[in-house]
Amino acid sequence: MVWRKLNNYVDMWEKPVLGSEDQKDGKRFMALCIDPTSKNPYMGIVRQVTERVGSVDVPGYTDKSRLLIVKSDDLLKWNVVGDLRIDGIEETLKNLGGKDKEFIGLEDPDIIIDENGIKHVYFTIPFKHKTKSTNDTTRYDVYVGHAEGRNLNNLFSTGPVLGKLNDEIAGFKEICLVPSTNIKYKTFLAETFVSRKQGKGFSAIGIARTESLGGGWIYQKLVHSPELESRGWCAGHTSPCRIFDPNFLKQDKYLVGIMNGREHTKIAGSKEVYGKFRPGLFLFDNKSEDIVWIDENPLFEDPIASTITFASDLVYLNDKEVILYAHPNDSFVRAYRLNAFKLKALLPAQLK
């Protein structure tokens, strides 16, 4: 296997690092995240889709999932170790559930290590309302769950850190830590479900503050809304991926991040079809806590993706290169290599 050049900024490892392009074995993997303190081997968590009803290209499909522990010696081939087990998760699910709700499995993990070496694992807890139509974006209750422990085999659920706030801010998932020197609180970006009338809505990027990684998160505001977006690639839905370590890449006083942006849903014949979902660059102002610039175009698209190339995590190889992991079609995981100097060329010399 070799690195294949996708464009001037991105190289792609041709073989999937987890799963396969055709899924002939019936296994689908997505949302790989890496324990940043692990090496020899590297350890991580991945979401496995255990059942899919519908097509990822068409609104209304449903995935049932579970979380698995995975490991790798070289970052380019990942193997499943076993199920991610979380003590106390059943009690958490019981407290959040109800007769009208169907739990469809834990999703979309993230791992953050605190100053004491405790691993904090975040994940989506989704419930589907059985009586709501497939076209109703409020048919899901979505929480950011949390568990912690000394290692990935010894985690305890503490309950969700984010959930539905009101009729407009209807849920959260996909968190992203904002690098900061602030010692009073930590700041996170999160995919934020915004609900509108008649069950319509979209995913946006919100921001939350907390003094504790394990709880007490307070939602602040939206920092990106597709409703106000003129760039087509992220005018339908958006979700944060990662913000680069400023020692690796920054632009003046601004942090550089990767978001996942989706085009507007389209009508093909008599049915709705999702727009493309792809990663792209943004700049974040830590002082105002705002996204102040977004690239005019996405960074890349996987060559076999029908609609989805969704970035989930990155690993630093050296002071110039990172591996970015993404999952095409929510079905397998691919590795892409990014170079800091090449990415710098995409950033504005100065903001208007």
Backbone torsions as a table, in degrees:
resi	resn	phi	psi	omega
1	MET	NA	148.9	179.9
2	VAL	-137.4	164.0	172.1
3	TRP	-78.5	131.8	179.9
4	ARG	-111.3	131.8	-178.9
5	LYS	-74.5	120.0	176.5
6	LEU	-88.4	-41.6	176.9
7	ASN	-158.0	-168.3	-177.0
8	ASN	-68.3	-10.5	-172.0
9	TYR	-120.1	-15.1	-170.4
10	VAL	-136.7	131.1	169.2
11	ASP	-109.5	148.3	-177.3
12	MET	-120.0	131.6	170.4
13	TRP	-76.1	119.9	-165.9
14	GLU	-63.2	-37.5	-178.3
15	LYS	-89.3	136.2	175.1
16	PRO	-54.0	142.5	179.1
17	VAL	-85.2	-15.6	175.1
18	LEU	-154.9	126.9	-176.5
19	GLY	85.8	-167.9	-177.2
20	SER	-139.2	158.8	-178.7
21	GLU	-66.0	-33.2	-174.7
22	ASP	-99.4	-12.9	-179.0
23	GLN	51.7	38.9	178.9
24	LYS	-64.6	-24.0	177.2
25	ASP	-83.6	0.1	177.8
26	GLY	80.9	4.2	-176.4
27	LYS	-101.1	130.5	177.8
28	ARG	-122.6	133.7	-178.8
29	PHE	-128.1	149.9	-179.8
30	MET	-161.0	170.4	170.9
31	ALA	58.7	44.3	176.8
32	LEU	-66.7	132.8	172.0
33	CYS	-132.1	151.1	-170.8
34	ILE	-115.6	139.4	170.0
35	ASP	-69.9	113.2	-173.5
36	PRO	-67.7	-13.8	179.3
37	THR	-96.8	-1.2	-175.3
38	SER	-91.0	149.8	175.1
39	LYS	-169.7	143.1	178.7
40	ASN	52.6	58.5	6.5
41	PRO	-95.6	166.2	168.3
42	TYR	-77.1	141.8	179.1
43	MET	-120.7	150.6	179.5
44	GLY	-159.2	-176.7	177.5
45	ILE	-129.8	141.8	179.1
46	VAL	-135.0	153.4	174.7
47	ARG	-94.6	128.0	173.4
48	GLN	-107.6	128.1	175.3
49	VAL	-81.6	115.8	-177.5
50	THR	-91.7	-21.7	179.2
51	GLU	-156.0	132.6	178.7
52	ARG	-126.7	126.1	176.0
53	VAL	-115.3	115.6	-177.4
54	GLY	100.0	-170.8	-178.4
55	SER	-115.7	140.8	179.9
56	VAL	-66.8	-13.0	179.2
57	ASP	-85.6	-11.8	-172.2
58	VAL	-122.5	128.9	178.0
59	PRO	-55.4	142.0	177.0
60	GLY	106.9	-5.6	-179.9
61	TYR	-72.8	158.4	-179.3
62	THR	-131.5	130.5	172.8
63	ASP	-110.7	135.7	167.6
64	LYS	-105.3	140.1	-167.9
65	SER	-140.4	166.4	169.2
66	ARG	-144.1	163.1	179.4
67	LEU	-106.2	138.3	-178.6
68	LEU	-124.4	150.0	170.1
69	ILE	-87.5	136.0	178.9
70	VAL	-130.7	160.5	177.7
71	LYS	-142.3	159.5	180.0
72	SER	-152.5	145.8	175.5
73	ASP	-92.3	-22.4	-172.1
74	ASP	-132.4	4.3	-179.7
75	LEU	73.2	-3.6	-176.1
76	LEU	-114.9	-3.4	172.3
77	LYS	-145.0	116.8	-177.9
78	TRP	-110.4	139.9	179.8
79	ASN	-122.3	144.6	179.5
80	VAL	-76.2	130.2	176.4
81	VAL	-92.2	-44.0	-179.2
82	GLY	165.3	-176.2	179.8
83	ASP	-67.3	143.9	169.8
84	LEU	-79.2	118.3	-178.8
85	ARG	-106.5	132.1	-177.8
86	ILE	-126.5	113.3	176.6
87	ASP	-63.5	137.2	176.7
88	GLY	83.9	0.3	-177.1
89	ILE	-68.2	-32.8	-179.8
90	GLU	-63.8	-37.7	177.7
91	GLU	-67.6	-40.0	176.8
92	THR	-60.8	-45.8	-179.6
93	LEU	-64.5	-37.9	178.9
94	LYS	-63.1	-41.3	-178.8
95	ASN	-68.8	-27.7	-177.3
96	LEU	-93.5	-21.5	-172.6
97	GLY	-81.6	-170.9	-179.8
98	GLY	-177.2	171.2	-175.8
99	LYS	-61.8	-33.5	-177.5
100	ASP	-87.5	-1.9	-173.1
101	LYS	-108.5	138.1	175.2
102	GLU	-113.7	120.0	176.4
103	PHE	-76.7	129.1	-174.7
104	ILE	-113.6	14.2	172.3
105	GLY	106.4	149.7	179.3
106	LEU	-68.8	146.9	-173.9
107	GLU	-138.2	163.3	158.8
108	ASP	48.9	71.6	-176.5
109	PRO	-79.4	157.3	170.5
110	ASP	-142.6	147.4	-178.2
111	ILE	-126.1	128.5	175.6
112	ILE	-130.8	136.6	-179.3
113	ILE	-106.5	129.7	-179.6
114	ASP	-88.7	-179.7	-174.0
115	GLU	-67.4	-15.1	178.1
116	ASN	-98.8	6.3	179.3
117	GLY	83.6	5.6	177.5
118	ILE	-75.3	134.2	178.4
119	LYS	-89.7	125.2	176.3
120	HIS	-107.8	118.1	-178.7
121	VAL	-109.4	126.0	178.6
122	TYR	-111.9	149.1	-176.3
123	PHE	-159.4	156.2	177.1
124	THR	-80.9	133.5	172.6
125	ILE	-113.0	103.4	-177.2
126	PRO	-106.5	135.6	171.2
127	PHE	-120.0	135.2	177.8
128	LYS	-102.6	129.0	175.8
129	HIS	-75.3	120.9	-174.3
130	LYS	-66.8	-27.5	-172.3
131	THR	-95.8	-3.6	-178.4
132	LYS	-94.8	149.5	-176.1
133	SER	-72.4	160.2	-178.9
134	THR	-67.8	-18.7	179.7
135	ASN	-89.4	-2.9	-178.2
136	ASP	-91.8	114.0	-177.8
137	THR	-70.5	-9.2	176.8
138	THR	-92.8	10.9	-177.6
139	ARG	-75.2	-7.6	177.0
140	TYR	-113.5	138.8	164.0
141	ASP	-100.4	123.8	-172.1
142	VAL	-127.5	125.6	-179.1
143	TYR	-122.2	153.9	167.7
144	VAL	-93.6	106.9	178.1
145	GLY	-81.8	164.9	-177.6
146	HIS	-145.1	138.5	171.8
147	ALA	-141.1	155.6	-178.9
148	GLU	-143.8	158.4	179.0
149	GLY	175.1	174.8	-179.2
150	ARG	-73.9	-26.3	177.4
151	ASN	-150.7	172.4	-175.0
152	LEU	-70.8	-11.8	177.6
153	ASN	-96.8	4.6	-177.5
154	ASN	-142.8	70.3	-177.0
155	LEU	-113.1	146.9	177.7
156	PHE	-128.8	130.4	-179.7
157	SER	-73.1	133.8	177.4
158	THR	-110.8	3.7	-176.5
159	GLY	95.2	169.2	-175.7
160	PRO	-72.0	150.6	175.6
161	VAL	-100.1	-19.3	177.5
162	LEU	-143.6	144.9	176.8
163	GLY	-160.6	-175.7	-177.1
164	LYS	-54.0	132.9	179.7
165	LEU	-100.3	-42.5	-176.7
166	ASN	-162.7	-168.8	-177.1
167	ASP	-67.9	-19.3	-179.9
168	GLU	-96.5	-49.5	179.2
169	ILE	-92.7	96.0	-162.9
170	ALA	-99.8	-0.1	178.8
171	GLY	162.1	171.4	-176.4
172	PHE	-143.8	156.0	171.4
173	LYS	-163.1	179.8	170.5
174	GLU	53.3	74.9	-177.3
175	ILE	-88.8	157.8	-178.3
176	CYS	-145.9	116.6	179.5
177	LEU	-71.5	134.7	176.9
178	VAL	-94.2	119.1	177.4
179	PRO	-59.5	133.0	-176.9
180	SER	-158.5	153.6	175.0
181	THR	-96.6	3.5	-179.4
182	ASN	-67.2	126.6	-178.1
183	ILE	-95.0	-8.4	-178.1
184	LYS	-83.8	-37.2	-178.3
185	TYR	-153.0	163.0	175.0
186	LYS	-109.1	152.2	-177.5
187	THR	-120.4	136.8	-179.9
188	PHE	-128.0	141.6	162.6
189	LEU	-90.7	152.3	179.6
190	ALA	-150.9	142.8	170.1
191	GLU	-63.9	126.5	-171.4
192	THR	-122.3	124.1	-179.4
193	PHE	-85.1	118.9	179.7
194	VAL	-105.2	122.8	-177.2
195	SER	-101.0	140.3	176.4
196	ARG	-122.4	-178.6	-176.6
197	LYS	-65.4	154.3	178.9
198	GLN	59.6	32.5	174.7
199	GLY	73.5	12.7	178.4
200	LYS	-90.7	156.0	179.9
201	GLY	178.6	-171.7	-176.8
202	PHE	-161.4	165.3	173.3
203	SER	-93.8	135.6	177.8
204	ALA	-130.7	-177.6	177.4
205	ILE	-111.4	118.7	177.6
206	GLY	-110.4	172.8	-179.7
207	ILE	-129.9	142.1	179.6
208	ALA	-134.9	150.7	176.4
209	ARG	-116.3	153.1	175.9
210	THR	-157.5	147.2	172.4
211	GLU	-91.7	-8.1	-177.9
212	SER	-137.8	132.5	177.8
213	LEU	-64.8	-24.6	-174.9
214	GLY	-91.7	-4.0	-178.8
215	GLY	171.8	177.3	178.7
216	GLY	73.8	25.7	178.5
217	TRP	-72.6	136.0	-178.0
218	ILE	-121.6	117.7	177.5
219	TYR	-65.8	138.5	-178.3
220	GLN	-107.5	-57.5	-173.6
221	LYS	-172.7	171.8	169.5
222	LEU	-83.9	135.8	175.1
223	VAL	-107.8	-10.9	169.2
224	HIS	-151.7	128.0	177.1
225	SER	-123.4	121.3	176.7
226	PRO	-57.8	-24.2	178.3
227	GLU	-59.8	-29.3	-175.9
228	LEU	-104.2	8.9	-171.7
229	GLU	-94.2	132.5	178.0
230	SER	-95.6	-19.0	-179.9
231	ARG	-79.6	121.0	-172.4
232	GLY	-61.5	-32.3	-173.3
233	TRP	-69.1	-18.5	179.4
234	CYS	-131.6	31.2	-178.0
235	ALA	-96.5	-1.2	178.7
236	GLY	-101.4	-54.8	178.5
237	HIS	-147.3	153.2	173.5
238	THR	-140.6	154.3	179.2
239	SER	-151.4	139.8	179.0
240	PRO	-78.2	147.5	173.2
241	CYS	-108.4	-81.0	-179.5
242	ARG	-144.1	152.9	169.0
243	ILE	-107.2	131.2	-177.4
244	PHE	-66.6	145.5	168.8
245	ASP	-55.6	125.7	-177.6
246	PRO	-61.8	-18.9	174.9
247	ASN	-73.4	-19.1	177.4
248	PHE	-92.6	-46.0	-176.9
249	LEU	-156.0	127.1	171.2
250	LYS	-152.2	170.1	179.1
251	GLN	-133.3	103.7	-174.5
252	ASP	55.9	-122.8	-178.7
253	LYS	-90.5	3.1	-172.6
254	TYR	-101.5	145.8	172.2
255	LEU	-82.4	148.7	178.8
256	VAL	-107.9	129.8	-178.4
257	GLY	-131.4	168.6	174.1
258	ILE	-117.3	126.2	173.1
259	MET	-114.0	160.7	169.6
260	ASN	-103.5	123.9	-178.7
261	GLY	-119.8	144.0	-180.0
262	ARG	-121.1	139.7	173.7
263	GLU	-69.9	168.1	175.9
264	HIS	-62.0	147.3	171.7
265	THR	-64.3	140.4	-176.6
266	LYS	-114.3	165.7	174.6
267	ILE	-106.8	121.3	176.8
268	ALA	-119.0	106.1	-174.9
269	GLY	69.6	-117.0	-178.1
270	SER	-107.9	8.4	-177.0
271	LYS	-131.5	158.6	176.0
272	GLU	-80.4	143.6	176.7
273	VAL	-133.0	132.7	-179.6
274	TYR	-62.8	146.0	169.2
275	GLY	-75.7	170.8	-176.8
276	LYS	-72.6	142.8	178.6
277	PHE	-112.8	117.8	-175.1
278	ARG	-145.0	155.8	178.5
279	PRO	-83.7	149.7	177.4
280	GLY	-154.8	168.8	-173.9
281	LEU	-90.7	150.6	171.5
282	PHE	-145.8	162.8	173.6
283	LEU	-113.6	139.7	-177.8
284	PHE	-123.3	132.0	177.8
285	ASP	-96.5	111.1	-177.4
286	ASN	-67.3	-28.0	-177.9
287	LYS	-71.3	-49.1	-179.9
288	SER	-88.3	-11.0	-175.8
289	GLU	55.3	56.4	179.8
290	ASP	-138.9	149.7	166.6
291	ILE	-80.7	120.5	-171.0
292	VAL	-108.9	-8.9	179.1
293	TRP	-158.7	142.4	175.1
294	ILE	-134.0	138.6	-180.0
295	ASP	-61.9	150.5	-179.5
296	GLU	-67.6	-24.7	-176.9
297	ASN	-135.0	155.6	175.2
298	PRO	-66.7	162.8	-175.9
299	LEU	-73.6	-39.9	179.4
300	PHE	-170.0	172.5	173.4
301	GLU	-140.7	136.3	178.4
302	ASP	-64.0	139.5	-175.0
303	PRO	-64.0	-20.2	178.7
304	ILE	-108.0	6.0	-179.3
305	ALA	-69.3	134.6	173.7
306	SER	-83.5	-48.5	173.4
307	THR	-135.5	-24.2	-167.6
308	ILE	-117.0	123.9	162.4
309	THR	-130.5	92.5	-168.2
310	PHE	-107.8	116.2	-178.1
311	ALA	-80.4	140.2	-175.0
312	SER	-124.1	-30.7	-178.0
313	ASP	-164.2	166.1	176.8
314	LEU	-140.0	154.1	178.3
315	VAL	-130.3	132.4	-179.0
316	TYR	-81.2	124.7	177.9
317	LEU	-87.5	-39.0	179.5
318	ASN	-162.9	-163.5	-177.4
319	ASP	-80.9	3.1	-179.5
320	LYS	-122.4	-26.2	-170.1
321	GLU	-128.5	148.0	172.3
322	VAL	-132.9	156.1	167.0
323	ILE	-100.7	127.1	174.1
324	LEU	-105.0	129.0	177.0
325	TYR	-98.8	138.8	176.2
326	ALA	-145.8	159.7	-180.0
327	HIS	-120.6	109.7	173.7
328	PRO	-68.9	135.8	174.8
329	ASN	55.9	23.5	-178.5
330	ASP	52.1	37.6	-169.6
331	SER	-133.9	-26.2	176.6
332	PHE	-155.7	165.5	-175.4
333	VAL	-110.2	134.4	179.6
334	ARG	-123.0	153.3	176.2
335	ALA	-107.5	139.0	178.7
336	TYR	-130.3	138.8	-177.4
337	ARG	-104.4	128.1	-179.3
338	LEU	-117.4	144.0	180.0
339	ASN	-114.0	130.1	-175.4
340	ALA	-59.9	-41.2	-178.1
341	PHE	-66.9	-38.3	179.1
342	LYS	-69.5	-39.6	177.7
343	LEU	-64.2	-36.4	-179.5
344	LYS	-57.3	-32.7	-178.9
345	ALA	-67.0	-20.4	179.2
346	LEU	-84.7	-15.7	-174.4
347	LEU	-84.7	149.5	-179.2
348	PRO	-69.4	140.9	176.6
349	ALA	-62.6	-36.8	174.2
350	GLN	-155.7	152.8	-179.2
351	LEU	-82.7	144.5	179.1
352	LYS	-76.4	NA	NA
